[in-house]
Amino acid sequence: MKGVTGAYMIKKYLKERLGLIIFLAVAIVLVIWGAISISIARKNAITFEDEYIPAEGNVDFSDAGSYKTAAENETMELLYNEAKGTIQLKDKKSGYIWKSVVDKELYDLDNMNQQWSAYLQSILTISYNDMEKRDAPPVKMYSAKDCNDLSVEYLENGVAVTYGFTTPGIFLTVEYVLEDGEFVVRIPHEKIQEITKYAITSMEILPYFGAAGNDVDGYLFYPDGSGAITRYDNAANRPASVKAGMWRTYSDKSMNYENLVFYENASRYSAALPVYGIKNDDNALLAAFTKGAENSGVVAYPSGYVVDLNHIGFEIYTRNVFDVNMFNVSSGVGETSTGKMIQRVDRELIKEDREIRFFLLHGEKANYSGMASTYREYLMEKDLLVGVIQDGDMLPLSLEFLMGVTKEGMIFDEYIKMTSFDDLIEIFDRLKAQGITNTETVLSAWLKDNASYPAYWPAAGQIGGKSGLKALNKYIKENSGNHVYLQNDFFLASSKNGGFSEVDDVVYNGLNQTVTGGFETTLYLLNPQVSFNRSNKFLDKIKSLPNIGVAYEDLGRVVYPDYNENNVFTKGQTAEKWREILANTQEREHRTAVDGMNQYTFTNADYLYHTREESFGLFITDSAVPFVQMVLSGLIPYSTERAGNLSYDLEIQKLKWIEYGALPSFVLTYEDAIHLKETGYDSIFTSTYDVWEERVVDVYREFQENFQHVYGLQMTEHEVLEEGLIRIGYEDGTIIYLNYNKADRTADGRTIPQKGYLIVGGGVQG
């Protein structure tokens, strides 16, 4: 009896203190996990046993030096200053000199503090971390102040300069050469040396190349969304506290789920193309990162950011950055963390060469339109942009159909059919009866039970299942103008759905932590090779449906590295794997549609959808420009993010499609949109095909009648004439004026109707 009483008392004691026990258990787990994180981070650090004594430098900072010719060709002359390690580039056609640093002729350097004076005169900056004090912020050094060891090797077509920052013991070589009519800058990864505990994390190369004051007629172009510009002469109209703009190539540099996946975080500060441009009067240049671009970013500094100079350049990330949670545990250096999130850098350099090419433009081509044409030609020459639009192709109508949704119930979830495969065939027949036989159609939410990541098969029985897909495949074969794509996402996975290993298949950062996010369920990123394998298995499933294409959701938006020991990937290798997924799809004779417009998709995309039709906009931005679209126009069909039926004003939306050379597009359902209420798709507030059919047909007919003749042609000109008044031009001489204003406007002696357009040349005469 005593034993029973003792057991009862123990149970009672445990029950009364259950909350405290759970709290202590959680605390112990957090402490252990924090200790593990610290241990992993410590292993990740660079350690050095030998004491480092900086060598005496050879640089006399008081020596101004002089510029002498290092190389030249028919169009350019490269000049080098041995005392400073700086360059100048002379455009022999115009005589204009592009300076790599700011001199006293351009700006008053005498009244500046030492740091900013050094920055303006630096061709190179580096940032580094002390790996024995990893929680401390990086230190920045400037070549004009802190690089005290210079050596140069003269090459046949330029110079290779080694910059030695002897205090931290960091040395790197930069090659400046003239090649193929372009100015090329290369940074070989094997020529970056770190001989102390200090590790280089990023650098800026040529940050003041082409810097100009507000008295110059010009602007900075940068890859914000579709593209954007900041005009020098508008500096007075900007906020007093001007901030710089920064865009990372393809996706954020931080290994953070929210920054990689969430749309606002992932897209707002990422660049679809690794380019920037400068226009100074009648001279311009386009800079393009042509090797190692995935670990770079563009930083734009408008006048008013400390100094009254406009400048822009590339930032290069030499190491990956990780976020680490600290849980009140000792860091091993006499300090205790307080649970904050800190950043750590990888112990390994990203082992890839970097290459930047500069293209010079003059006269009428010295603008962002000329930059777009130049970059387009370069991409096509290097087979990085492959056109799929053929002569005689009809301008298609862009459609997206929501197939089914799930509505949560008290006990069971309810599946609601919105569009079946039979419904889709009926809609195609109705369009055909009205003369519309060419579409680019993406089908979303078509999976069984409206399943999501990482499910990719089978089709929901309520919308027709496999037999419905077979019927649709047969219909498309007989009506080949309709291109239909099943949308899938192959790099996201939810713990709720299973079907993958949460250990072996997912992405890790350099601290051996999985990269996760989500609220009600844990969401993972999948290893790029796992994504490829899953996409290949999906292609096996649709092998008997050769006329059904694949729409790759988010593939044109997100790139990330993976430290998963089973299969390590750099960002560059991930971009290449995404390209391989698209190529494999085409090789297996299925068409490809891609959500987004990152450059690596340009080689194997049959259709791009949800492309950005504006910049995201910063206080420094004066105009959004369709730079990406000017590169793509006439080669790959594309639609924009905004559907006509979901726009606030369809007439304005039509103008935007015309300005950006995009297909008219609509998001539709066969069933009434009222069924989408209280589902994850309630933002689609009007989509019923019966309601929208007449307007869809009218809009398409308008585009077919007025713009069929420019489909397949390059947009060669885009210019903002005044607020709300745009002029675009095509390679056949067609000029289109667009007026977004609520009153008529006049341009070039012609009247453009309010909220309308005027076509001159081509198929319609104005």
N, C-alpha and C positions, 0 to 999 in steps of 0.2 A: 504493500500500500504506500509505503514511504517512497518507493521508486516511481510510482504513478504520480504521486503528489509533486515530486521533484521535476518530472517531465512536464507536468502541467504548469508549474511555476516558470520553467524555462520558456515554454511556448508563450505564456502570458507576457513575460518580460520582453521577448522578441517582438510580439505583436504591438506592445505599447511603444516600442522604440523603432518600429519599422521605418518610419520616415528618416530618423537619424542614421540608421544603418544604411539605407539607400543613399543618403547624402554622402556618408563616409566612403561608401563603395565607389560612387561616381568620382569623388575627390581623388581617391587612390588611383583610379583609372586615368584621370586627367594628369596626375603627377607622373605616373609611369609613362603615359604617352608623351608628355612634355619632355621627360628625360630622354626618351627614345629619339624625339625630334632633335634635341640638342646634340645627342650622340651622333646622329646621322649628319647633322649640319657640321659638326666638328670634323667628321671624316671628309666632308665635302670641301673643307678649307684647304688652302695652300699653306704648307709649313716649310720653313727654312731653318736649318741649324747653324749655318755659317754666318758670321757677322759680315754685313755688307759695308764697304767703305766706298762712297761715290768717287768716281774718277774725276780728275780735273778736266773741265770742258775746254773746247777750242773756240768758243763763240765770243766775239767782242760785240756786245750789244750796242755800243756807241758807234759802230761802223755802219754807215748807211748803205755801203756797197753800190753796185750799179748793175743794170740789166744788160745781158749780152745774149746774142742769138744762140740757142741750143739746138734748134731744128726748124725747118720751114718746108713748105710745099707750095703749090700754086695758089692756095687760098688763105693759108695761115702762116704765122711766124710765132714760134714759141721762144720766149725770152726767160732767162734764169738769173737770179741774183744770188751769187755764192755766199755773200756775207749774211744774208737773211734766210736763205732756203725758200724763197718765194718765187713766183712765176708771173708772167704777164702773157696774154695771148692777143696778138695783133691780127685783126681781120684785114687781109690785104686788099680785098675788094672795096671796102669802105674806108680803110685807114683807122677804124675805131679800135681802141685798146681796152681789152677786158682785164682789169686789174684784180689780182688775187687778194690783196689787202688794201686797207684804207690808208692813204697818205695825207700829208698836210694840204696838198692841193685840193683834195676832196672834202676834208673836214678839219676843223680846229682841234688838234690833239693836245695842245698845250694846256688847256683848261680842264682836262679830264683827269679823273683819278687813275692811279697806276693800273688797276685791274682792267678797267674798260679801255684804256689806251692800249694795253697789251692785247686785249681781245680783238679790237679793230685791226690791229697790225699782224694778227696771227693767221697763217694759212692752215693751221691745224690746232685743234684742242684735244686733250684727252681727259677722261675721268677715270679714276681708279679707286679701289677699295683696299683698306688694310685688312688682310685676312686674319690677323690676330685680334682685330677689333671689328668684328663683322657687323655689329649693330650700328656702327657709326656711318654717317652719310658719306657718299663718295667725295673725293677731292678733285677739283678741276685745275688743270694746268694749261698754259698757253705757250705756243711755240715762240712767240715774240719775247717772252719774259722768262720762261722756265726751260726751254730747250737749249742747253748749253753745250751740246756736242752735235756738230753737223759734218756729214761727209757726203760726197756726190760721186756718182759714176756716170760718165757721159755715154749715152747709148747712140746708136745710129740715127734714131728718130726722136731723141729727147734726153731726159735725165732720170736717174734713180737716186732719190735723196733719202738718206737715213737720218732720222730725227732722234736724238738721244736726250731723254729726260733723266739725267744721271742721279738726281736726288731720290726718286722712287726706283731707279734702275729699270726703266722701260725704254726700249728702242724699237722703232719700226721704220720700214722702208716704204716710200711712196714713189711710184713711177709716173712721170708726166711725159706723154709721148704724142706725136701726131701720127694718125693711122687711118687709112681709108677715107681721107678727107675730113676726119673728125679729131677733136682733142680728146684724148683718153687718159683717165687716171686709174691706176691699179694699185691695190694694196695686197700683196701676197701674204697669206696667213702664216707661211713658214718663216717670214721675215719680221714677225712680231715677237720680240724677246722680252721676257720678264725674269729678272735675275735676283729678285728680292721677294719679300712677303707681300708686295703690292701687286695687285692684279688689275689690268685695264678692263673696264666694263663698257665704255662707249667712247666714241670720238666724233668730232665734227671735222669734215674736210672741206676746205674752201668756203667757210661760212660767210665771207664778205665778197665773194667773187661777183663782180658786176654791181656792187652796192651803189645806190644812187640817192640823191636828195629829192626833195619835193618839187624843185624847179625843173626837173626832167619830165618830158612827156612820156610817161610809161606806166608800167604796172608789174606786179608779181602774179604769176599764175601758179596755182597749187591744186593737188588732187583731192579736194574736199567734195565727196559725193561724185557727181558727174564732172566736176571741175568748177573752179571759182577764181576770181581775180580781185586784187586790191590795187586801186589806182593811187598813184603818188599824189595827184593834185586834190585828192579828197581828204587829206590828212586832217584838215581843220574841222571837219564834220564828225570826227570820231570821238569817243569818250576820252576823258583826260587820262584815265588809267588804262592805256592800251596794253593788251596782252598778246603774246606770241601765239601762233597757230601751229599745231603739231599733228601729223598724220603718219601712222605706222603702216608699212606695206602689208596689205592683205588682212592683218589682224593685230591685236595689241601684243606688245612684247612681253607682258607679264603673263606667267602661267597661272591665270586666275579664271575660273569657269565663267563668272559673270562677265568679265571683260572679253572673253572669247565668243560667248554664245548670245547673251542678251542683246537684242537688236540695237538699242540706243548706245550701249557701251561698245559693242563690237563694230558697228558700222560708222558711228559718228566721227570717230577719230582714226579710221583706217582708210588706206588708199587702195583703190582698185588697180591703179597703175603706178609704178615707181618712178615718177617724173615730177619735174617742176620747170618753170620757165620765167624768163626775165625779158621785159621789153624796155629798152632805153632809147627814146627817140626813134630813129629809123634803123636801129640795130636790135637784134634779139638773139637769145640763145635758148635752146631746150636741153635740159640735163636729164639723162635717163640712166638709172641703175641697171646695168646689163648683166652682172654676175653677182650672186650673193644678195639679191635685192630683198629676200624675205626677212633679213635681219637688218633692215634699214628703215629710216623714216624721214619725212620732210618737215623742216621747221622754218616757218615764215615769221620774220620780224618786221612789222611795218614801222614807218616813221613814228616817233613818239614813244617807242619802247626804249627808254633811257636816252637814246640818241636819235637825232632827226635824220636817220638814214633808213632806207628800205633795203632789206637784204633777205636772202633765202638760201638754204643749203640742205645737204643730206646729213643726218645723224646716223652713225653706224653702231650697232650693238654687237659687241665682241663676245659677250657672255649672256646666257639666259638668266633671268631674274625670277626668284621664287618668293612666295609669301609664306611665312612661318608663324603658327600660333604659339605663343609662349604662355605657360600656365604656372606662374609663381614658383619657378624652379631656378636653381642657380645656373648661371650661364658659364660658370667655370672661370670667370675673370673677375671675381669679387663683387659681382652685381647680381641682383635678382630681378627676373622679369615680372611684370605686373599683369600678364594676360593679354597684352596688346599684340597686334599683328605687326611683324617686322619683315623686312626684305633681306634676302640673302642672294648672293650671286654664285653661279656655278664655278667649281674649281677649274673646269676645263674651258679653254678657248673654243669658240665655234670654229671648227677647222674648215674654212672655206675662203677662197680668194674673192676679193671685191673688185668690181670694175664699173666705172662710171664713164659714159660718153656724153660729150657736149657737141651739139649741132648748132652752127651759126646761121642766122637768117638775116636778110636785109630788105629794105624798101617795102614793097607791098606785102611781102611774106613775113615781115617782122611783127607778127601778132600771134595770138593763140590759135587762130585758124591755120596759119602756116606751120606752127608747132605740131598740131594734130596731124596734118598731112605728112610732115617729115617723119614723125614717129610711126605712123601707119606704114610708110614705105620701108622703114627699117624693120619693123616686125614682119612684114611680108617677105622681105629679102632673106630674113633669118628663119623663115618657116615657123614663126611664132604666132602668126595670124593667118588662118586658112579660110578663104571665102567659100560659102556653100550656095549662095544665090547665083543661079544660072541665067544667062540671057533668055528673056521670054517668060521667066517665072512671074506668076500673078502675085500681086500684093495680097497677103493673107489677112484674115481676121483673127485676132488673138482672143481666145476664150479660156476660162478656167471654170470647171464645174465641181461643185461640192457634192459628193456622192451620198454621204450619210453622216449622221451625228448620233451621239449618245447623250441622253438626258438622265440625270441621276433621279432615282425614285426612292421611296421610303424603304423598300426592301430590295427590289431589283432595279437595275438600270434598264432604260428603254431605248432600243435602237430605232432610229427614225430614218427612213429612206427619204433622201432628198432628190436624187437623180439615179435612175437605174441605167444599165447599159442599153436596154430597149428604149428608154426615154431618150437617151443620147442619139441613137439611130434615128428616132422620130424627129428630133430637132435638126439633125443634119439633113434629113429629107425635106423638112420645111424650109431650111435655108437654101437648099438646092433648087427648090421650086421657085425661089425668088432670085436665082442667079448667083448664089454664093456657094462656091464649091472648093474654096481654099481656106483652111483654118490651121492655126497652131493651137491645139487644145490640150490643156493639162487637167488631169483628173486627180483631185485630192480627196483624202478621207474615204478611200475605197476598200480598206482592209476589213476583214472579218471582225465583228464586234467593235468596229472603229478603233482597232488596236493602234498603239503607237510604239515608239522606239523600244527595242530594236526589231520589232516584228516587220516583216516585209511580204508576207504571203499567208493565207490566200485571200481572194476577194470575198467580200460579204455576200452571203447567199441572198439576202434581202434585195440586193441590187442586181442579181443575176448570176453571181458566182462564176465558176469556170466556164460554164456553158454560155453565159452572157458575154464573157470575154471572147470566146471563140466566134460568136456571132458578130461581135464588133470587129474582130480581126478580119473576118470575111468581108464585112461591109467596107472597111477601109481599103482592102485590096481592090474592090470594085469601084471605089470612089477615092482614088489615090491622092486627090488634092487635100484631103483631111489628114493631118498629122496628129496623132493622139499619143499622149504620154502618161504613164502611170507614175505618180509622184511617190518617192520614197526617200527616207533619210538614213544613211548608212553609217554615220559616225556618232550618233547619240543613242544612249541606252538607259532604260529606267529599271531600277531595282524592283519595282512593282511588277514588271512584266517578265523578268527573268529571261532565260534563253541565251545567256552569256556568262562568262566567268568574271566575277567582280575582283578577281585577283590577276588572272592571266591576260584578259582581253582588253583591259582598260589603260588609260593614259596616266603616267606618273610624271611628277616633276623631279627635279634633281635631288630632292630630299627624300626620295622614295615614298612620297605621299601621292595617293590618287587625286586626280583633279575632278572635283565633284561640285554639284550645285543642286538647286531644287528646293521645294518647300514641303509638300505632302509626301513626296517620294524622292529618293536620292537619284540624281541624274549623273551619268558618267559620259566622258568622251571615250570613244573606242580607238584602239591602236590603228593607225592607217592601214597596216597589212590586214588586220581583222576586218576593217571596213571594205577593203578590196575583196577579200574572200566572200563576205556576205553579199556584196553586189554581184559577184560572179555566180553565187548560188541562186540569186534571184533571176539572173539571166538563164540559168538552167530551167527554172520554173516556167519561163515564158518562151522557151525554145520553140514551141509549136505555134507561137503567136508572132511571126516575124514582122507583121505590120504594126505591132504595138511598140512604141518607144518608151524610154525611161526618162522621167524628170527627176533630177537630183536636187532635192531640197537642201538649201544652205551650202552646197558644195562650192559655189562661186563666191562665198562670203568669208569663210573661216579656214585658217591654217594654223597649226600648232606643232610644237616639237613633242616628242615622247621619250622619256627615259626608262620605259618599261624594259627590264633586262632581257625579256624574251625577244624583243625586236625594237631596237633604238632607232628613232627618226629625228632628224633635224627639221626645222621648218621648211627648208628648201626641199628635202626629201619627201616631206608630206605633200607639198604642192605638186611635186613630180608624181606622187602616187595618185593624187586626185586626177591628174592628167591621164595617167595610165587607166584609171577606172573608165574615163570617157572613151579613150582609144579602144579599150577592150569591148565596150558596148558597141561601138561602131564596127569593130572587126567581127563581132558576132551578129552583124547585120540588123541592128536596132538603132533607131534615131535617138539622139541625145538632146535633152533640154536641161538647162542649168539655171538654177535660182541664184541670181547675182551676176557680177560682171568682173571678177578678178581676172587679171591678165592670163593666168595659166590655163583658163578655160578656152581661150581663143583658138586653140589648135584643133579641138575636137568637139565643138558645140554646133549642133544644127539649129538651135534656137535658144536665146537668152530671155528669161522672163524676170519680172520684178526688179528691173534695173532702176537705179536711182535717176530721177528726172530733174533733180535740182541739187544744189549744195545743201549741206546741213545748216550752214550759215553761222558765222561768227560776227562779232562786232566789227572786225576788220574787213569783212567781205563787202564788196561793192556790187558785184554781179555774179550770178551763177552762169556757167557756160556749159554747153554740151560737148565737152572735150572727148570723153570716152566714146560718145555716140558718133562724133566726127571721125574717130579712128575706125569704128565698126561699120559705119553707114555703107550700104551697098554690098556688104560682104556677108554678114550674119544677121538674120532677122531678129528683132528684139522688141519687147514690150516693156512698159514702165510699171512702177509700183501701184499707181492709182488707176483703179478701174473706172470706166465711165459711169457705171450705175452707182458708184459709191463716192463720186466727186460732188463737191458742193455746187458746182456750176458746169454742166456738160459742155457749154460753148467755150468756156475758158479751158476746160480739159482738152478739148479738140485742138485748140491753139497750142497747148503744151506738147501734145503728140506731134503736131506738125513741126514745131520748133526743134524738137529732139529727134525727128526722123523716125518715130516709133510707130508700131502698129496700133490701130484702135483696139482697145481691149476691154473685156467685161467679165465679171465674176457672176456666174449664174447658177440657178437651181431649177429643176423641173417643178418641184413642189413649192408651195407658198413659203415665203421667207419667214412667216409668223412662227413656223416650227423651230426656228433657230433661237427663239427667245429662251433665256436661261440655259444656254449651252455655251461651250467655249467659242462658238462662232457667232455670237449675237452682235458682233460689230458689222456683220453683213446684214444690214437692216432692210435692204431691198434687192432682191435677186431673182424673183420669179420670172421665168422665161416668157410666159404668156403676157406679162405686164410689159416686158422690155423688148419683145421681138420687133415691133415696128421701129423703135428708135435704133436698135442694133442694126437693122437692115438699112435704115436711112443713113446712118453714120458711115457704114461700110461703103455704100454706093457713092457717097460724097468723096470718100478717100480714093476709091477705085477710079472714079471719073477724073479727079483733079491731081492725084499723086502717083498713079500707076506708072507714068512716064519717068519718074525719078526713082522708083523702086529698083534697086540694083545699081544706083549711081552713088558716088561719094558726095557728101555734103562738104563743100570746100570753103564756105564762107559763113560766118556768124558774127553779127555785130549788133550791139545795143545802140540804137540811134538816139534814143531818149527814153525817159521813164515809160515802160510799157510798150515801147515801139521797137521791134526787132526786124532785122533783115538777114535772111539766110540765102545761100546760093549753092547750086549744084554744078558738077563738072560739065554738064551740057549747056551751061549758060542760063538755066532757069533761076529766076530770082523770086523769092516769096517774102512779102512784107506781112508782119503780124502785129495786130493792134489789140493789146489787152485792156485798153482804156474804155471808159464809158462814153466817149465822144470820138468823132472822126479825127484822124490825124493825117498830116501831109508829110511825105518823104520823097525826095528826088523828083519833085513836081507831080506826084501822084497822090490821090486821096485813098486812104485805107479806112474802111468802115469800122465803126466802133465794135469791139469784141468780134473782129473778123479778120480776114486776110485778103491779100491781092497777089495773084500769080502773074508774073511777066515772063514771057518766053515759054518754051516747052509746049505742053498740051493745051494750056489755057492762056489766052492773051489778055493783058490788062491795059 
